[in-house]
């Protein structure tokens, strides 16, 4: 049985222009998993008041991080997919003919496009891995909804495995800790802030366990780095400007607080993001770093630890997740986190 793998992320505009950014944001912000109110009133508010301003502002941010080969998120996601495919095919056996594709919940390459390619390649079993270590209704849930809708529209019923989360996986936690350590972090002198994307507080109140998963990830990373109480802060970034409350504390305030009490260097990592994107490449450098360094003592500095991206550690992690779920007898088994 030929296996197809989808590595899904949030997405990116096709180009750093107001028109393309507006098109991307409209698709993203109208998703039922994202929008804060019923579709019709939200569509009016979005197109009349939010998009005209935000599309222009966001296009400028995207231009600042755009690469010759396009969106950093999309380009690195393709690189990761190719590396994982090589790794899995190298295992031979039932993985020898596997096909791996990157897909975006919004924008291109779309989930339906990736699924069509896998069906064309003759895949009969499908593994979908949303690249969000900690699952949430607004991220993992959105990918699941898009996958189910696309398969229904295609009339395709492959054997399907959907990996909900991997924030408790040993390989993930080891890789995050190793990336911080290799950046020069010294637990006896430095301070560490781990920043995750914020989600709407109503989702948490409705039973979303995202913040609990984040807390568990932070505790496990701190343990691996030998950080004692008070040496690390967990925070949330990029809340959307709407009427809802978003989970905090927020990264900008926590960075400034950590900076003021920092005897060594201040380290920032964003382990909730599998691949560096606008929220890390632009927001960290243009918005978070200046405020943090303004609060640091003279002679100190802030160090940003990049996401795992297409590193060998990430390739190893993703390949392991896929291999484990497609082992004989694994179908239907709930994904178990490995401490």
C-alpha positions in Angstrom: 0.0 0.0 0.0 1.6 3.2 -1.1 1.8 5.9 1.6 1.3 9.7 1.1 2.3 12.2 3.7 1.0 15.8 4.1 3.0 18.2 6.3 0.5 21.0 6.8 1.1 24.5 8.1 -0.9 27.7 8.2 0.2 29.4 5.0 1.4 32.5 3.3 0.3 35.0 0.6 1.6 34.2 -2.9 3.5 37.5 -3.0 4.2 40.4 -0.6 1.7 42.7 -2.2 -1.4 44.3 -0.7 -3.7 42.4 -3.1 -2.2 39.0 -2.5 -1.9 39.6 1.3 -5.5 40.7 1.3 -6.6 37.6 -0.6 -4.7 35.4 1.9 -6.0 37.2 5.0 -9.6 37.0 3.7 -9.3 33.2 3.3 -7.6 32.8 6.7 -9.8 35.1 8.8 -13.1 33.8 7.3 -12.3 30.2 8.4 -15.0 29.1 10.9 -12.1 27.9 13.2 -10.7 31.4 13.2 -13.5 34.0 12.8 -14.9 35.5 16.0 -18.5 35.8 15.0 -21.1 34.5 12.4 -19.9 34.7 8.8 -22.1 37.5 7.4 -21.4 40.3 10.0 -17.8 39.2 10.2 -17.4 39.4 6.4 -18.7 43.0 6.4 -16.4 44.0 9.3 -13.4 42.2 7.7 -13.7 43.7 4.2 -14.9 47.2 5.2 -12.6 47.9 8.1 -9.9 45.3 8.7 -8.5 44.2 5.4 -8.0 47.7 3.7 -5.6 48.6 6.5 -4.1 45.3 7.5 -3.3 44.1 3.9 -1.1 47.1 3.3 0.7 46.9 6.7 1.2 43.2 6.4 2.5 43.4 2.9 5.3 45.6 4.1 6.2 43.1 6.7 6.2 40.3 4.2 8.5 42.3 1.9 11.0 42.6 4.7 11.4 38.8 5.0 10.6 37.6 1.5 13.3 35.3 -0.1 14.3 35.0 -3.8 12.4 31.7 -3.8 9.3 33.2 -2.2 7.7 32.9 1.2 10.2 31.6 3.9 7.5 29.4 5.4 6.5 27.8 2.1 10.1 27.4 0.8 11.4 25.8 4.0 8.3 23.6 4.2 9.0 22.2 0.8 12.6 21.7 1.8 11.5 19.8 4.9 9.0 17.7 2.9 11.8 16.7 0.4 14.2 15.7 3.2 11.6 13.7 5.0 10.7 11.9 1.8 14.3 11.0 1.2 14.6 9.8 4.8 11.5 7.6 4.7 12.3 6.1 1.3 15.7 5.2 2.6 14.1 3.0 5.2 12.8 0.7 2.4 10.0 -1.8 2.8 6.6 -0.3 2.9 8.1 3.2 2.9 10.2 2.8 -0.2 7.6 4.5 -2.4 6.1 7.0 0.0 5.4 10.5 -1.2 5.6 13.6 1.0 4.1 17.0 0.2 4.0 20.3 2.1 0.5 21.9 2.2 -0.9 25.1 3.6 -4.3 25.5 5.2 -4.6 28.9 3.5 -2.9 30.0 0.3 -0.7 27.7 -1.8 0.2 24.9 -2.0 -3.3 24.2 -0.7 -4.4 21.0 1.1 -6.6 20.0 -1.8 -3.7 20.4 -4.2 -1.4 18.3 -2.1 -4.1 15.6 -1.7 -4.7 15.6 -5.5 -1.0 15.0 -6.1 -0.9 12.1 -3.6 -3.9 10.5 -5.2 -2.3 10.9 -8.7 0.9 9.3 -7.3 -1.2 6.2 -6.4 -1.2 6.6 -2.6 -3.8 4.5 -0.8 -2.8 5.4 2.7 -2.6 9.0 3.9 -0.8 10.5 6.9 -1.6 14.1 7.7 0.8 15.9 10.2 -0.2 19.5 11.1 3.2 21.1 11.9 1.9 22.4 15.3 3.6 20.6 18.2 0.7 21.7 20.5 -2.7 21.1 19.1 -5.4 23.8 19.1 -8.9 24.3 17.6 -7.7 27.2 15.6 -4.6 25.4 14.1 -4.8 21.6 14.1 -8.6 21.8 14.1 -8.5 24.0 11.0 -6.2 21.6 9.1 -8.4 18.6 10.1 -11.5 20.4 8.8 -9.7 21.4 5.5 -8.5 17.8 5.0 -11.9 16.3 5.6 -13.6 18.8 3.3 -11.1 18.2 0.5 -11.3 14.4 0.7 -15.1 14.6 0.6 -15.0 16.9 -2.4 -12.6 14.6 -4.2 -14.7 11.5 -3.3 -11.4 9.9 -2.1 -11.4 7.6 0.9 -7.8 6.6 1.6 -6.8 4.9 4.8 -6.3 8.1 6.9 -4.1 8.7 9.9 -4.1 12.2 11.4 -1.4 13.1 14.0 -3.0 15.5 16.4 0.0 16.8 18.3 3.6 16.0 19.1 4.6 18.5 21.8 5.3 15.7 24.3 7.5 13.7 22.0 11.0 13.0 23.3 12.6 13.8 20.0 10.8 17.1 19.8 11.7 18.1 23.3 15.3 17.0 22.9 15.6 19.0 19.6 14.2 22.2 21.1 16.5 21.9 24.2 19.5 21.2 21.9 18.8 24.2 19.7 18.7 26.5 22.7 21.9 24.9 24.1 23.8 25.1 20.8 22.9 28.9 20.6 25.1 29.3 23.7 22.5 29.3 26.5 24.0 29.0 30.0 21.4 28.0 32.6 23.4 29.4 35.4 23.7 32.9 33.9 21.1 33.5 31.1 17.4 33.8 31.0 15.1 32.0 28.5 11.7 33.0 27.2 9.7 30.4 25.2 7.1 32.0 23.1 4.0 30.3 21.6 1.2 31.6 19.3 -1.7 32.9 21.4 -5.2 31.4 20.9 -8.6 32.8 21.8 -9.4 32.4 25.4 -13.0 31.2 24.6 -11.5 28.2 22.9 -9.6 27.3 26.1 -12.8 27.8 28.1 -14.6 25.5 25.7 -12.1 22.7 26.5 -9.1 23.3 24.2 -6.1 21.9 26.1 -3.6 24.1 24.2 -2.3 26.1 27.2 -1.9 22.9 29.2 0.2 21.4 26.4 2.3 24.5 26.2 2.9 24.4 30.0 4.0 20.7 29.8 6.4 21.5 26.9 7.9 24.4 28.8 8.5 22.3 31.9 10.1 19.5 29.9 12.4 21.8 28.0 13.4 23.5 31.3 14.2 20.2 32.8 16.4 19.2 29.9 18.3 22.5 30.1 18.7 22.3 33.9 16.8 25.6 34.4 15.8 26.3 38.0 12.6 28.1 38.9 12.7 31.7 37.8 15.2 31.1 35.0 12.6 30.6 32.2 9.4 32.3 31.2 6.5 30.9 29.0 4.6 33.5 27.0 2.3 34.0 24.0 2.6 36.2 21.0 0.6 37.5 18.0 -2.9 37.8 19.4 -5.4 39.0 16.8 -7.0 42.4 17.3 -10.7 41.5 17.9 -13.2 41.6 20.7 -12.1 38.3 22.2 -9.6 37.8 25.0 -6.5 35.9 23.9 -4.4 33.7 26.2 -1.4 35.3 27.8 0.8 36.4 29.4 2.1 38.2 26.2 5.6 37.8 25.0 6.4 41.5 24.6 5.7 42.2 28.3 7.4 39.0 29.5 10.5 39.7 27.5 10.8 43.2 28.9 10.4 41.8 32.5 12.9 39.0 31.9 15.3 41.5 30.4 15.3 43.8 33.5 16.3 41.0 35.8 18.8 39.3 33.4 22.4 39.0 34.6 23.6 37.4 31.4 22.0 37.2 28.0 18.3 36.9 27.2 17.3 34.0 24.9 14.1 33.8 23.0 12.8 30.6 21.3 9.5 30.0 19.6 9.0 26.2 19.8 5.3 26.3 18.9 6.4 27.3 15.4 7.9 24.4 13.4 9.2 26.7 10.7 10.3 30.3 10.9 7.6 32.6 9.4 6.3 36.2 9.7 5.7 35.9 13.4 9.3 34.9 14.1 11.3 36.4 11.2 9.6 39.8 11.3 7.9 40.2 14.7 10.9 39.0 16.7 13.4 41.2 14.9 11.3 44.3 14.3 9.0 44.4 17.3 10.2 42.2 20.1 14.0 42.6 20.0 14.1 46.4 20.2 11.8 46.4 23.3 13.7 43.6 25.0 17.2 45.1 24.3 16.0 48.5 25.6 15.3 46.9 28.9 18.5 44.8 29.1 21.4 46.0 31.3 24.3 47.6 29.5 26.5 45.0 27.8 23.8 42.4 27.5 22.0 41.2 24.4 19.1 39.1 23.2 19.7 35.9 21.2 16.9 34.5 19.0 17.0 30.7 18.6 15.6 29.8 15.2 12.9 27.2 14.7 13.8 23.6 13.9 13.0 24.3 10.2 14.5 21.7 7.9 17.2 20.7 10.3 18.3 17.1 10.7 16.7 17.0 14.1 13.3 18.1 12.5 13.7 15.6 9.7 14.4 12.9 12.2 11.4 13.9 14.4 8.9 14.1 11.5 10.2 10.8 9.9 9.8 9.1 13.3 6.2 10.3 13.7 5.3 9.0 10.3 7.1 5.7 10.7 5.4 5.1 14.1 1.9 5.8 12.9 2.2 3.5 9.8 3.7 0.5 11.6 1.6 -2.7 11.2 -1.1 -2.6 13.8 -0.8 1.1 14.5 -3.9 2.2 12.6 -6.6 3.6 14.9 -4.2 4.0 17.8 -4.3 7.3 19.6 -1.1 9.2 19.3 0.8 8.7 22.6 3.2 11.4 23.7 6.7 10.1 24.6 8.1 11.8 27.7 
